[in-house]
Amino acid sequence: MNKTAILIGLLSLSSADCFAKGDREHPRQPPPEAIEACEGKAGGDIVSFETPRGDTVEGSCTLKDDTLVAMPERRPQR
């Protein structure tokens, strides 16, 4: 294996590691609409909310990080 191939391999591993750490350091947050849909509700209640794109999502209120959030059975397709 030549030095260029080794260098490219090391760089690709380093960049992959950076992206993985970024995901852990900045986990994805639920949309505000999913939180608002569960205000005043109990865990397990079925609710629906409209996304900013106009899609209606149905889900059940689930406790996530001490906050009730509407978690869809299936994520809407992008």
N, CA, C and O atoms as a Tripos MOL2 file, in Angstrom:
@<TRIPOS>MOLECULE
protein
  312   311    78     0     0
PROTEIN
NO_CHARGES

@<TRIPOS>ATOM
      1 N           0.8600   -1.1740    0.0000 N.3       1 MET1
      2 CA          0.0000    0.0000    0.0000 C.3       1 MET1
      3 C           0.9010    1.2310    0.0000 C.2       1 MET1
      4 O           1.9010    1.2670    0.7180 O.2       1 MET1
      5 N           0.5620    2.2190   -0.7850 N.am      2 ASN2
      6 CA          1.4080    3.3990   -0.8410 C.3       2 ASN2
      7 C           1.0030    4.4160    0.2320 C.2       2 ASN2
      8 O          -0.0520    4.2770    0.8510 O.2       2 ASN2
      9 N           1.8330    5.4290    0.4520 N.am      3 LYS3
     10 CA          1.6040    6.4200    1.5050 C.3       3 LYS3
     11 C           0.3290    7.2170    1.2690 C.2       3 LYS3
     12 O          -0.3560    7.5820    2.2240 O.2       3 LYS3
     13 N           0.0020    7.4930    0.0080 N.am      4 THR4
     14 CA         -1.2000    8.2650   -0.2980 C.3       4 THR4
     15 C          -2.4510    7.5050    0.1310 C.2       4 THR4
     16 O          -3.3630    8.0880    0.7160 O.2       4 THR4
     17 N          -2.4950    6.2230   -0.1550 N.am      5 ALA5
     18 CA         -3.6520    5.4020    0.2120 C.3       5 ALA5
     19 C          -3.8040    5.3370    1.7300 C.2       5 ALA5
     20 O          -4.9210    5.3850    2.2460 O.2       5 ALA5
     21 N          -2.7010    5.2300    2.4330 N.am      6 ILE6
     22 CA         -2.7580    5.1940    3.8960 C.3       6 ILE6
     23 C          -3.2700    6.5220    4.4370 C.2       6 ILE6
     24 O          -4.1120    6.5410    5.3350 O.2       6 ILE6
     25 N          -2.7720    7.6260    3.9020 N.am      7 LEU7
     26 CA         -3.1950    8.9430    4.3450 C.3       7 LEU7
     27 C          -4.6880    9.1550    4.0950 C.2       7 LEU7
     28 O          -5.3950    9.6650    4.9640 O.2       7 LEU7
     29 N          -5.1630    8.7720    2.9280 N.am      8 ILE8
     30 CA         -6.5830    8.9160    2.6110 C.3       8 ILE8
     31 C          -7.4200    8.0790    3.5640 C.2       8 ILE8
     32 O          -8.4690    8.5250    4.0290 O.2       8 ILE8
     33 N          -6.9690    6.8860    3.8520 N.am      9 GLY9
     34 CA         -7.6850    6.0170    4.7960 C.3       9 GLY9
     35 C          -7.7630    6.6280    6.1790 C.2       9 GLY9
     36 O          -8.8200    6.5950    6.8100 O.2       9 GLY9
     37 N          -6.6680    7.1830    6.6610 N.am     10 LEU10
     38 CA         -6.6560    7.8130    7.9810 C.3      10 LEU10
     39 C          -7.5470    9.0440    8.0270 C.2      10 LEU10
     40 O          -8.2530    9.2620    9.0120 O.2      10 LEU10
     41 N          -7.5230    9.8510    6.9710 N.am     11 LEU11
     42 CA         -8.3650   11.0390    6.9270 C.3      11 LEU11
     43 C          -9.8440   10.6760    6.9180 C.2      11 LEU11
     44 O         -10.6490   11.3390    7.5720 O.2      11 LEU11
     45 N         -10.2040    9.6420    6.1910 N.am     12 SER12
     46 CA        -11.6170    9.2530    6.1460 C.3      12 SER12
     47 C         -12.0760    8.7250    7.4980 C.2      12 SER12
     48 O         -13.2190    8.9530    7.8920 O.2      12 SER12
     49 N         -11.2010    8.0210    8.2160 N.am     13 LEU13
     50 CA        -11.5550    7.5550    9.5550 C.3      13 LEU13
     51 C         -11.7140    8.7300   10.5060 C.2      13 LEU13
     52 O         -12.6260    8.7370   11.3320 O.2      13 LEU13
     53 N         -10.8460    9.7160   10.4020 N.am     14 SER14
     54 CA        -10.9240   10.8840   11.2790 C.3      14 SER14
     55 C         -12.2070   11.6630   11.0440 C.2      14 SER14
     56 O         -12.8610   12.0740   12.0030 O.2      14 SER14
     57 N         -12.5830   11.8760    9.7770 N.am     15 SER15
     58 CA        -13.7870   12.6440    9.5000 C.3      15 SER15
     59 C         -15.0310   11.8680    9.9240 C.2      15 SER15
     60 O         -15.9890   12.4760   10.4030 O.2      15 SER15
     61 N         -15.0460   10.5610    9.7660 N.am     16 ALA16
     62 CA        -16.1840    9.7530   10.2100 C.3      16 ALA16
     63 C         -16.3320    9.8420   11.7190 C.2      16 ALA16
     64 O         -17.4500    9.9040   12.2320 O.2      16 ALA16
     65 N         -15.2100    9.8490   12.4350 N.am     17 ASP17
     66 CA        -15.2430    9.9510   13.8880 C.3      17 ASP17
     67 C         -15.8030   11.3020   14.3110 C.2      17 ASP17
     68 O         -16.5610   11.3710   15.2780 O.2      17 ASP17
     69 N         -15.4560   12.3580   13.6240 N.am     18 CYS18
     70 CA        -15.9630   13.6960   13.9490 C.3      18 CYS18
     71 C         -17.4740   13.7630   13.7780 C.2      18 CYS18
     72 O         -18.1660   14.3420   14.6160 O.2      18 CYS18
     73 N         -17.9930   13.1760   12.7000 N.am     19 PHE19
     74 CA        -19.4270   13.2030   12.4860 C.3      19 PHE19
     75 C         -20.1500   12.4040   13.5610 C.2      19 PHE19
     76 O         -21.2050   12.8260   14.0350 O.2      19 PHE19
     77 N         -19.6010   11.2570   13.9550 N.am     20 ALA20
     78 CA        -20.2310   10.4320   14.9830 C.3      20 ALA20
     79 C         -20.2780   11.1890   16.3090 C.2      20 ALA20
     80 O         -21.2960   11.1490   17.0000 O.2      20 ALA20
     81 N         -19.2010   11.8770   16.6750 N.am     21 LYS21
     82 CA        -19.1890   12.6430   17.9190 C.3      21 LYS21
     83 C         -20.1900   13.7710   17.8520 C.2      21 LYS21
     84 O         -20.8500   14.0700   18.8470 O.2      21 LYS21
     85 N         -20.3160   14.4040   16.7010 N.am     22 GLY22
     86 CA        -21.2700   15.4880   16.5520 C.3      22 GLY22
     87 C         -22.6870   15.0310   16.8450 C.2      22 GLY22
     88 O         -23.4650   15.7790   17.4360 O.2      22 GLY22
     89 N         -23.0350   13.8170   16.4420 N.am     23 ASP23
     90 CA        -24.3730   13.2940   16.6950 C.3      23 ASP23
     91 C         -24.6140   13.1170   18.1870 C.2      23 ASP23
     92 O         -25.7040   13.4090   18.6780 O.2      23 ASP23
     93 N         -23.6120   12.6420   18.9070 N.am     24 ARG24
     94 CA        -23.7670   12.4290   20.3470 C.3      24 ARG24
     95 C         -23.7820   13.7490   21.1090 C.2      24 ARG24
     96 O         -24.5020   13.8830   22.0980 O.2      24 ARG24
     97 N         -23.0060   14.7090   20.6660 N.am     25 GLU25
     98 CA        -22.9280   15.9800   21.3680 C.3      25 GLU25
     99 C         -24.1490   16.8490   21.1080 C.2      25 GLU25
    100 O         -24.5280   17.6500   21.9620 O.2      25 GLU25
    101 N         -24.7690   16.7050   19.9470 N.am     26 HIS26
    102 CA        -25.9320   17.4940   19.5810 C.3      26 HIS26
    103 C         -27.0510   16.5620   19.1270 C.2      26 HIS26
    104 O         -27.3570   16.4820   17.9370 O.2      26 HIS26
    105 N         -27.6640   15.8540   20.0910 N.am     27 PRO27
    106 CA        -28.7200   14.9210   19.6760 C.3      27 PRO27
    107 C         -29.9010   15.6730   19.0760 C.2      27 PRO27
    108 O         -30.1660   16.8250   19.4200 O.2      27 PRO27
    109 N         -30.5790   15.0200   18.2050 N.am     28 ARG28
    110 CA        -31.7180   15.6190   17.5200 C.3      28 ARG28
    111 C         -32.8540   15.8440   18.5120 C.2      28 ARG28
    112 O         -33.1800   14.9600   19.3040 O.2      28 ARG28
    113 N         -33.4470   17.0150   18.4650 N.am     29 GLN29
    114 CA        -34.5300   17.3800   19.3710 C.3      29 GLN29
    115 C         -35.8740   17.1940   18.6750 C.2      29 GLN29
    116 O         -35.9730   17.3500   17.4580 O.2      29 GLN29
    117 N         -36.9230   16.8550   19.4580 N.am     30 PRO30
    118 CA        -38.2440   16.7390   18.8460 C.3      30 PRO30
    119 C         -38.7420   18.1120   18.4110 C.2      30 PRO30
    120 O         -38.3760   19.1210   19.0140 O.2      30 PRO30
    121 N         -39.5710   18.1630   17.3740 N.am     31 PRO31
    122 CA        -40.0970   19.4540   16.9370 C.3      31 PRO31
    123 C         -41.0290   20.0340   18.0030 C.2      31 PRO31
    124 O         -41.6800   19.2810   18.7270 O.2      31 PRO31
    125 N         -41.0970   21.3520   18.1050 N.am     32 PRO32
    126 CA        -41.9730   21.9820   19.0990 C.3      32 PRO32
    127 C         -43.4230   21.5300   18.9800 C.2      32 PRO32
    128 O         -44.1240   21.4220   19.9870 O.2      32 PRO32
    129 N         -43.8780   21.2660   17.7570 N.am     33 GLU33
    130 CA        -45.2630   20.8160   17.5470 C.3      33 GLU33
    131 C         -45.5330   19.4950   18.2570 C.2      33 GLU33
    132 O         -46.6410   19.2680   18.7420 O.2      33 GLU33
    133 N         -44.5230   18.6170   18.3230 N.am     34 ALA34
    134 CA        -44.6800   17.3170   18.9800 C.3      34 ALA34
    135 C         -44.7920   17.4820   20.4900 C.2      34 ALA34
    136 O         -45.4770   16.7060   21.1550 O.2      34 ALA34
    137 N         -44.1230   18.4850   21.0220 N.am     35 ILE35
    138 CA        -44.2040   18.7620   22.4630 C.3      35 ILE35
    139 C         -45.5400   19.4270   22.7800 C.2      35 ILE35
    140 O         -46.2150   19.0460   23.7360 O.2      35 ILE35
    141 N         -45.9210   20.4210   21.9790 N.am     36 GLU36
    142 CA        -47.1780   21.1440   22.1970 C.3      36 GLU36
    143 C         -48.3830   20.2100   22.1200 C.2      36 GLU36
    144 O         -49.3550   20.3950   22.8520 O.2      36 GLU36
    145 N         -48.3280   19.2170   21.2460 N.am     37 ALA37
    146 CA        -49.4520   18.2900   21.0800 C.3      37 ALA37
    147 C         -49.7250   17.4980   22.3590 C.2      37 ALA37
    148 O         -50.8480   17.0420   22.5750 O.2      37 ALA37
    149 N         -48.7110   17.3310   23.2060 N.am     38 CYS38
    150 CA        -48.8710   16.5400   24.4240 C.3      38 CYS38
    151 C         -49.0790   17.3840   25.6840 C.2      38 CYS38
    152 O         -49.1880   16.8430   26.7840 O.2      38 CYS38
    153 N         -49.1340   18.6980   25.5230 N.am     39 GLU39
    154 CA        -49.3860   19.5490   26.6860 C.3      39 GLU39
    155 C         -50.7550   19.2210   27.2760 C.2      39 GLU39
    156 O         -51.7620   19.2070   26.5680 O.2      39 GLU39
    157 N         -50.7790   18.9570   28.5910 N.am     40 GLY40
    158 CA        -52.0220   18.6160   29.2770 C.3      40 GLY40
    159 C         -52.4650   17.1830   29.0650 C.2      40 GLY40
    160 O         -53.5480   16.8060   29.5120 O.2      40 GLY40
    161 N         -51.6680   16.3810   28.4020 N.am     41 LYS41
    162 CA        -52.0080   14.9830   28.1280 C.3      41 LYS41
    163 C         -51.2360   14.0680   29.0740 C.2      41 LYS41
    164 O         -50.3930   14.5280   29.8430 O.2      41 LYS41
    165 N         -51.5250   12.7910   29.0110 N.am     42 ALA42
    166 CA        -50.8330   11.7770   29.8130 C.3      42 ALA42
    167 C         -50.0460   10.8610   28.8900 C.2      42 ALA42
    168 O         -50.3330   10.7690   27.6960 O.2      42 ALA42
    169 N         -49.0650   10.1940   29.4460 N.am     43 GLY43
    170 CA        -48.2840    9.2310   28.6660 C.3      43 GLY43
    171 C         -49.1960    8.1800   28.0590 C.2      43 GLY43
    172 O         -50.0590    7.6260   28.7400 O.2      43 GLY43
    173 N         -48.9990    7.9070   26.7730 N.am     44 GLY44
    174 CA        -49.7960    6.9120   26.0660 C.3      44 GLY44
    175 C         -50.9870    7.4960   25.3280 C.2      44 GLY44
    176 O         -51.5820    6.8220   24.4870 O.2      44 GLY44
    177 N         -51.3510    8.7570   25.6320 N.am     45 ASP45
    178 CA        -52.4620    9.3900   24.9140 C.3      45 ASP45
    179 C         -52.1020    9.5320   23.4330 C.2      45 ASP45
    180 O         -50.9600    9.8330   23.0890 O.2      45 ASP45
    181 N         -53.0860    9.3130   22.5680 N.am     46 ILE46
    182 CA        -52.8900    9.4610   21.1260 C.3      46 ILE46
    183 C         -53.2340   10.9010   20.7500 C.2      46 ILE46
    184 O         -54.2930   11.4140   21.1120 O.2      46 ILE46
    185 N         -52.3330   11.5370   20.0260 N.am     47 VAL47
    186 CA        -52.5180   12.9270   19.5930 C.3      47 VAL47
    187 C         -52.1000   13.0450   18.1360 C.2      47 VAL47
    188 O         -51.5150   12.1250   17.5650 O.2      47 VAL47
    189 N         -52.4090   14.1900   17.5490 N.am     48 SER48
    190 CA        -51.9160   14.4800   16.1960 C.3      48 SER48
    191 C         -51.4800   15.9350   16.1710 C.2      48 SER48
    192 O         -51.9410   16.7590   16.9600 O.2      48 SER48
    193 N         -50.5760   16.2270   15.2390 N.am     49 PHE49
    194 CA        -50.1070   17.5950   15.0660 C.3      49 PHE49
    195 C         -49.7150   17.7990   13.6240 C.2      49 PHE49
    196 O         -49.4620   16.8450   12.8880 O.2      49 PHE49
    197 N         -49.6700   19.0560   13.2330 N.am     50 GLU50
    198 CA        -49.3030   19.4010   11.8610 C.3      50 GLU50
    199 C         -47.8520   19.8530   11.8290 C.2      50 GLU50
    200 O         -47.4300   20.6600   12.6580 O.2      50 GLU50
    201 N         -47.0900   19.3360   10.8750 N.am     51 THR51
    202 CA        -45.6900   19.7240   10.7140 C.3      51 THR51
    203 C         -45.6160   21.0580    9.9790 C.2      51 THR51
    204 O         -46.5980   21.4810    9.3700 O.2      51 THR51
    205 N         -44.4670   21.7230   10.0270 N.am     52 PRO52
    206 CA        -44.3170   22.9690    9.2760 C.3      52 PRO52
    207 C         -44.5670   22.8070    7.7700 C.2      52 PRO52
    208 O         -44.9170   23.7690    7.0870 O.2      52 PRO52
    209 N         -44.3830   21.5770    7.2590 N.am     53 ARG53
    210 CA        -44.6280   21.3270    5.8300 C.3      53 ARG53
    211 C         -46.0960   21.0750    5.5200 C.2      53 ARG53
    212 O         -46.4800   20.9410    4.3590 O.2      53 ARG53
    213 N         -46.9230   21.0100    6.5790 N.am     54 GLY54
    214 CA        -48.3490   20.7830    6.3670 C.3      54 GLY54
    215 C         -48.7950   19.3430    6.4920 C.2      54 GLY54
    216 O         -49.9760   19.0570    6.2960 O.2      54 GLY54
    217 N         -47.8890   18.4180    6.8120 N.am     55 ASP55
    218 CA        -48.2580   17.0170    7.0070 C.3      55 ASP55
    219 C         -48.8830   16.8470    8.3870 C.2      55 ASP55
    220 O         -48.4700   17.5050    9.3420 O.2      55 ASP55
    221 N         -49.8710   15.9720    8.4960 N.am     56 THR56
    222 CA        -50.4530   15.6380    9.7910 C.3      56 THR56
    223 C         -49.7990   14.3580   10.2830 C.2      56 THR56
    224 O         -49.7350   13.3560    9.5710 O.2      56 THR56
    225 N         -49.3140   14.4150   11.5230 N.am     57 VAL57
    226 CA        -48.6330   13.2670   12.1280 C.3      57 VAL57
    227 C         -49.4250   12.8310   13.3490 C.2      57 VAL57
    228 O         -49.8080   13.6580   14.1760 O.2      57 VAL57
    229 N         -49.6710   11.5250   13.4600 N.am     58 GLU58
    230 CA        -50.3440   10.9750   14.6280 C.3      58 GLU58
    231 C         -49.3360   10.1680   15.4170 C.2      58 GLU58
    232 O         -48.5140    9.4490   14.8500 O.2      58 GLU58
    233 N         -49.4070   10.2950   16.7330 N.am     59 GLY59
    234 CA        -48.4850    9.5390   17.5760 C.3      59 GLY59
    235 C         -49.0030    9.4560   18.9900 C.2      59 GLY59
    236 O         -50.0750    9.9690   19.3110 O.2      59 GLY59
    237 N         -48.2350    8.8090   19.8240 N.am     60 SER60
    238 CA        -48.6200    8.6970   21.2300 C.3      60 SER60
    239 C         -47.6380    9.4940   22.0820 C.2      60 SER60
    240 O         -46.4460    9.5700   21.7830 O.2      60 SER60
    241 N         -48.1670   10.0810   23.1450 N.am     61 CYS61
    242 CA        -47.3320   10.8820   24.0420 C.3      61 CYS61
    243 C         -46.4040    9.9530   24.8180 C.2      61 CYS61
    244 O         -46.8470    9.0230   25.4920 O.2      61 CYS61
    245 N         -45.1270   10.2220   24.7080 N.am     62 THR62
    246 CA        -44.0880    9.3930   25.3150 C.3      62 THR62
    247 C         -43.1390   10.3000   26.0720 C.2      62 THR62
    248 O         -42.7950   11.3830   25.5970 O.2      62 THR62
    249 N         -42.7140    9.8610   27.2480 N.am     63 LEU63
    250 CA        -41.7750   10.6430   28.0420 C.3      63 LEU63
    251 C         -40.3810   10.5290   27.4450 C.2      63 LEU63
    252 O         -39.8420    9.4320   27.3000 O.2      63 LEU63
    253 N         -39.8030   11.6740   27.1000 N.am     64 LYS64
    254 CA        -38.4570   11.7140   26.5450 C.3      64 LYS64
    255 C         -37.7210   12.8570   27.2260 C.2      64 LYS64
    256 O         -38.1050   14.0180   27.0850 O.2      64 LYS64
    257 N         -36.6700   12.5350   27.9620 N.am     65 ASP65
    258 CA        -35.9010   13.5470   28.6910 C.3      65 ASP65
    259 C         -36.8070   14.4210   29.5540 C.2      65 ASP65
    260 O         -36.7080   15.6470   29.5120 O.2      65 ASP65
    261 N         -37.6850   13.7990   30.3330 N.am     66 ASP66
    262 CA        -38.5920   14.4900   31.2700 C.3      66 ASP66
    263 C         -39.6450   15.3610   30.5920 C.2      66 ASP66
    264 O         -40.2440   16.2130   31.2490 O.2      66 ASP66
    265 N         -39.8830   15.1730   29.3120 N.am     67 THR67
    266 CA        -40.8970   15.9430   28.5830 C.3      67 THR67
    267 C         -41.7650   14.9810   27.7870 C.2      67 THR67
    268 O         -41.2550   14.0770   27.1250 O.2      67 THR67
    269 N         -43.0860   15.1770   27.8550 N.am     68 LEU68
    270 CA        -43.9810   14.3670   27.0240 C.3      68 LEU68
    271 C         -43.9050   14.8610   25.5880 C.2      68 LEU68
    272 O         -44.0430   16.0550   25.3190 O.2      68 LEU68
    273 N         -43.6840   13.9330   24.6740 N.am     69 VAL69
    274 CA        -43.5070   14.2480   23.2630 C.3      69 VAL69
    275 C         -44.3530   13.2910   22.4410 C.2      69 VAL69
    276 O         -44.4060   12.0980   22.7400 O.2      69 VAL69
    277 N         -45.0180   13.8020   21.4050 N.am     70 ALA70
    278 CA        -45.7750   12.9490   20.4900 C.3      70 ALA70
    279 C         -44.7870   12.1890   19.6190 C.2      70 ALA70
    280 O         -44.0820   12.7830   18.8030 O.2      70 ALA70
    281 N         -44.7400   10.8860   19.7930 N.am     71 MET71
    282 CA        -43.8420   10.0290   19.0210 C.3      71 MET71
    283 C         -44.6740    9.2640   18.0010 C.2      71 MET71
    284 O         -45.5260    8.4560   18.3730 O.2      71 MET71
    285 N         -44.4340    9.5130   16.7200 N.am     72 PRO72
    286 CA        -45.2180    8.8340   15.6830 C.3      72 PRO72
    287 C         -44.8840    7.3500   15.6160 C.2      72 PRO72
    288 O         -43.7690    6.9210   15.9120 O.2      72 PRO72
    289 N         -45.8990    6.5800   15.2140 N.am     73 GLU73
    290 CA        -45.6820    5.1470   14.9880 C.3      73 GLU73
    291 C         -44.6850    4.9630   13.8580 C.2      73 GLU73
    292 O         -43.7680    4.1460   13.9360 O.2      73 GLU73
    293 N         -44.8880    5.7390   12.8110 N.am     74 ARG74
    294 CA        -43.9850    5.7560   11.6600 C.3      74 ARG74
    295 C         -43.6100    7.1950   11.4030 C.2      74 ARG74
    296 O         -44.4540    8.0860   11.4870 O.2      74 ARG74
    297 N         -42.3570    7.4280   11.0920 N.am     75 ARG75
    298 CA        -41.9410    8.7900   10.7560 C.3      75 ARG75
    299 C         -42.4900    9.1680    9.3930 C.2      75 ARG75
    300 O         -42.5700    8.3250    8.4990 O.2      75 ARG75
    301 N         -42.8730   10.4360    9.2250 N.am     76 PRO76
    302 CA        -43.3410   10.8610    7.9070 C.3      76 PRO76
    303 C         -42.2240   10.7600    6.8890 C.2      76 PRO76
    304 O         -41.0610   11.0110    7.2050 O.2      76 PRO76
    305 N         -42.5770   10.3930    5.6700 N.am     77 GLN77
    306 CA        -41.5790   10.2700    4.6070 C.3      77 GLN77
    307 C         -41.1620   11.6450    4.1320 C.2      77 GLN77
    308 O         -41.9850   12.5560    4.0420 O.2      77 GLN77
    309 N         -39.8860   11.7960    3.8290 N.am     78 ARG78
    310 CA        -39.3750   13.0990    3.3760 C.3      78 ARG78
    311 C         -39.4050   13.1710    1.8820 C.2      78 ARG78
    312 O         -39.0150   14.1870    1.3050 O.2      78 ARG78
@<TRIPOS>BOND
     1     1     2 1
     2     2     3 1
     3     3     4 2
     4     3     5 am
     5     5     6 1
     6     6     7 1
     7     7     8 2
     8     7     9 am
     9     9    10 1
    10    10    11 1
    11    11    12 2
    12    11    13 am
    13    13    14 1
    14    14    15 1
    15    15    16 2
    16    15    17 am
    17    17    18 1
    18    18    19 1
    19    19    20 2
    20    19    21 am
    21    21    22 1
    22    22    23 1
    23    23    24 2
    24    23    25 am
    25    25    26 1
    26    26    27 1
    27    27    28 2
    28    27    29 am
    29    29    30 1
    30    30    31 1
    31    31    32 2
    32    31    33 am
    33    33    34 1
    34    34    35 1
    35    35    36 2
    36    35    37 am
    37    37    38 1
    38    38    39 1
    39    39    40 2
    40    39    41 am
    41    41    42 1
    42    42    43 1
    43    43    44 2
    44    43    45 am
    45    45    46 1
    46    46    47 1
    47    47    48 2
    48    47    49 am
    49    49    50 1
    50    50    51 1
    51    51    52 2
    52    51    53 am
    53    53    54 1
    54    54    55 1
    55    55    56 2
    56    55    57 am
    57    57    58 1
    58    58    59 1
    59    59    60 2
    60    59    61 am
    61    61    62 1
    62    62    63 1
    63    63    64 2
    64    63    65 am
    65    65    66 1
    66    66    67 1
    67    67    68 2
    68    67    69 am
    69    69    70 1
    70    70    71 1
    71    71    72 2
    72    71    73 am
    73    73    74 1
    74    74    75 1
    75    75    76 2
    76    75    77 am
    77    77    78 1
    78    78    79 1
    79    79    80 2
    80    79    81 am
    81    81    82 1
    82    82    83 1
    83    83    84 2
    84    83    85 am
    85    85    86 1
    86    86    87 1
    87    87    88 2
    88    87    89 am
    89    89    90 1
    90    90    91 1
    91    91    92 2
    92    91    93 am
    93    93    94 1
    94    94    95 1
    95    95    96 2
    96    95    97 am
    97    97    98 1
    98    98    99 1
    99    99   100 2
   100    99   101 am
   101   101   102 1
   102   102   103 1
   103   103   104 2
   104   103   105 am
   105   105   106 1
   106   106   107 1
   107   107   108 2
   108   107   109 am
   109   109   110 1
   110   110   111 1
   111   111   112 2
   112   111   113 am
   113   113   114 1
   114   114   115 1
   115   115   116 2
   116   115   117 am
   117   117   118 1
   118   118   119 1
   119   119   120 2
   120   119   121 am
   121   121   122 1
   122   122   123 1
   123   123   124 2
   124   123   125 am
   125   125   126 1
   126   126   127 1
   127   127   128 2
   128   127   129 am
   129   129   130 1
   130   130   131 1
   131   131   132 2
   132   131   133 am
   133   133   134 1
   134   134   135 1
   135   135   136 2
   136   135   137 am
   137   137   138 1
   138   138   139 1
   139   139   140 2
   140   139   141 am
   141   141   142 1
   142   142   143 1
   143   143   144 2
   144   143   145 am
   145   145   146 1
   146   146   147 1
   147   147   148 2
   148   147   149 am
   149   149   150 1
   150   150   151 1
   151   151   152 2
   152   151   153 am
   153   153   154 1
   154   154   155 1
   155   155   156 2
   156   155   157 am
   157   157   158 1
   158   158   159 1
   159   159   160 2
   160   159   161 am
   161   161   162 1
   162   162   163 1
   163   163   164 2
   164   163   165 am
   165   165   166 1
   166   166   167 1
   167   167   168 2
   168   167   169 am
   169   169   170 1
   170   170   171 1
   171   171   172 2
   172   171   173 am
   173   173   174 1
   174   174   175 1
   175   175   176 2
   176   175   177 am
   177   177   178 1
   178   178   179 1
   179   179   180 2
   180   179   181 am
   181   181   182 1
   182   182   183 1
   183   183   184 2
   184   183   185 am
   185   185   186 1
   186   186   187 1
   187   187   188 2
   188   187   189 am
   189   189   190 1
   190   190   191 1
   191   191   192 2
   192   191   193 am
   193   193   194 1
   194   194   195 1
   195   195   196 2
   196   195   197 am
   197   197   198 1
   198   198   199 1
   199   199   200 2
   200   199   201 am
   201   201   202 1
   202   202   203 1
   203   203   204 2
   204   203   205 am
   205   205   206 1
   206   206   207 1
   207   207   208 2
   208   207   209 am
   209   209   210 1
   210   210   211 1
   211   211   212 2
   212   211   213 am
   213   213   214 1
   214   214   215 1
   215   215   216 2
   216   215   217 am
   217   217   218 1
   218   218   219 1
   219   219   220 2
   220   219   221 am
   221   221   222 1
   222   222   223 1
   223   223   224 2
   224   223   225 am
   225   225   226 1
   226   226   227 1
   227   227   228 2
   228   227   229 am
   229   229   230 1
   230   230   231 1
   231   231   232 2
   232   231   233 am
   233   233   234 1
   234   234   235 1
   235   235   236 2
   236   235   237 am
   237   237   238 1
   238   238   239 1
   239   239   240 2
   240   239   241 am
   241   241   242 1
   242   242   243 1
   243   243   244 2
   244   243   245 am
   245   245   246 1
   246   246   247 1
   247   247   248 2
   248   247   249 am
   249   249   250 1
   250   250   251 1
   251   251   252 2
   252   251   253 am
   253   253   254 1
   254   254   255 1
   255   255   256 2
   256   255   257 am
   257   257   258 1
   258   258   259 1
   259   259   260 2
   260   259   261 am
   261   261   262 1
   262   262   263 1
   263   263   264 2
   264   263   265 am
   265   265   266 1
   266   266   267 1
   267   267   268 2
   268   267   269 am
   269   269   270 1
   270   270   271 1
   271   271   272 2
   272   271   273 am
   273   273   274 1
   274   274   275 1
   275   275   276 2
   276   275   277 am
   277   277   278 1
   278   278   279 1
   279   279   280 2
   280   279   281 am
   281   281   282 1
   282   282   283 1
   283   283   284 2
   284   283   285 am
   285   285   286 1
   286   286   287 1
   287   287   288 2
   288   287   289 am
   289   289   290 1
   290   290   291 1
   291   291   292 2
   292   291   293 am
   293   293   294 1
   294   294   295 1
   295   295   296 2
   296   295   297 am
   297   297   298 1
   298   298   299 1
   299   299   300 2
   300   299   301 am
   301   301   302 1
   302   302   303 1
   303   303   304 2
   304   303   305 am
   305   305   306 1
   306   306   307 1
   307   307   308 2
   308   307   309 am
   309   309   310 1
   310   310   311 1
   311   311   312 2
@<TRIPOS>SUBSTRUCTURE
     1 MET1         2 RESIDUE 1 A MET
     2 ASN2         6 RESIDUE 1 A ASN
     3 LYS3        10 RESIDUE 1 A LYS
     4 THR4        14 RESIDUE 1 A THR
     5 ALA5        18 RESIDUE 1 A ALA
     6 ILE6        22 RESIDUE 1 A ILE
     7 LEU7        26 RESIDUE 1 A LEU
     8 ILE8        30 RESIDUE 1 A ILE
     9 GLY9        34 RESIDUE 1 A GLY
    10 LEU10       38 RESIDUE 1 A LEU
    11 LEU11       42 RESIDUE 1 A LEU
    12 SER12       46 RESIDUE 1 A SER
    13 LEU13       50 RESIDUE 1 A LEU
    14 SER14       54 RESIDUE 1 A SER
    15 SER15       58 RESIDUE 1 A SER
    16 ALA16       62 RESIDUE 1 A ALA
    17 ASP17       66 RESIDUE 1 A ASP
    18 CYS18       70 RESIDUE 1 A CYS
    19 PHE19       74 RESIDUE 1 A PHE
    20 ALA20       78 RESIDUE 1 A ALA
    21 LYS21       82 RESIDUE 1 A LYS
    22 GLY22       86 RESIDUE 1 A GLY
    23 ASP23       90 RESIDUE 1 A ASP
    24 ARG24       94 RESIDUE 1 A ARG
    25 GLU25       98 RESIDUE 1 A GLU
    26 HIS26      102 RESIDUE 1 A HIS
    27 PRO27      106 RESIDUE 1 A PRO
    28 ARG28      110 RESIDUE 1 A ARG
    29 GLN29      114 RESIDUE 1 A GLN
    30 PRO30      118 RESIDUE 1 A PRO
    31 PRO31      122 RESIDUE 1 A PRO
    32 PRO32      126 RESIDUE 1 A PRO
    33 GLU33      130 RESIDUE 1 A GLU
    34 ALA34      134 RESIDUE 1 A ALA
    35 ILE35      138 RESIDUE 1 A ILE
    36 GLU36      142 RESIDUE 1 A GLU
    37 ALA37      146 RESIDUE 1 A ALA
    38 CYS38      150 RESIDUE 1 A CYS
    39 GLU39      154 RESIDUE 1 A GLU
    40 GLY40      158 RESIDUE 1 A GLY
    41 LYS41      162 RESIDUE 1 A LYS
    42 ALA42      166 RESIDUE 1 A ALA
    43 GLY43      170 RESIDUE 1 A GLY
    44 GLY44      174 RESIDUE 1 A GLY
    45 ASP45      178 RESIDUE 1 A ASP
    46 ILE46      182 RESIDUE 1 A ILE
    47 VAL47      186 RESIDUE 1 A VAL
    48 SER48      190 RESIDUE 1 A SER
    49 PHE49      194 RESIDUE 1 A PHE
    50 GLU50      198 RESIDUE 1 A GLU
    51 THR51      202 RESIDUE 1 A THR
    52 PRO52      206 RESIDUE 1 A PRO
    53 ARG53      210 RESIDUE 1 A ARG
    54 GLY54      214 RESIDUE 1 A GLY
    55 ASP55      218 RESIDUE 1 A ASP
    56 THR56      222 RESIDUE 1 A THR
    57 VAL57      226 RESIDUE 1 A VAL
    58 GLU58      230 RESIDUE 1 A GLU
    59 GLY59      234 RESIDUE 1 A GLY
    60 SER60      238 RESIDUE 1 A SER
    61 CYS61      242 RESIDUE 1 A CYS
    62 THR62      246 RESIDUE 1 A THR
    63 LEU63      250 RESIDUE 1 A LEU
    64 LYS64      254 RESIDUE 1 A LYS
    65 ASP65      258 RESIDUE 1 A ASP
    66 ASP66      262 RESIDUE 1 A ASP
    67 THR67      266 RESIDUE 1 A THR
    68 LEU68      270 RESIDUE 1 A LEU
    69 VAL69      274 RESIDUE 1 A VAL
    70 ALA70      278 RESIDUE 1 A ALA
    71 MET71      282 RESIDUE 1 A MET
    72 PRO72      286 RESIDUE 1 A PRO
    73 GLU73      290 RESIDUE 1 A GLU
    74 ARG74      294 RESIDUE 1 A ARG
    75 ARG75      298 RESIDUE 1 A ARG
    76 PRO76      302 RESIDUE 1 A PRO
    77 GLN77      306 RESIDUE 1 A GLN
    78 ARG78      310 RESIDUE 1 A ARG
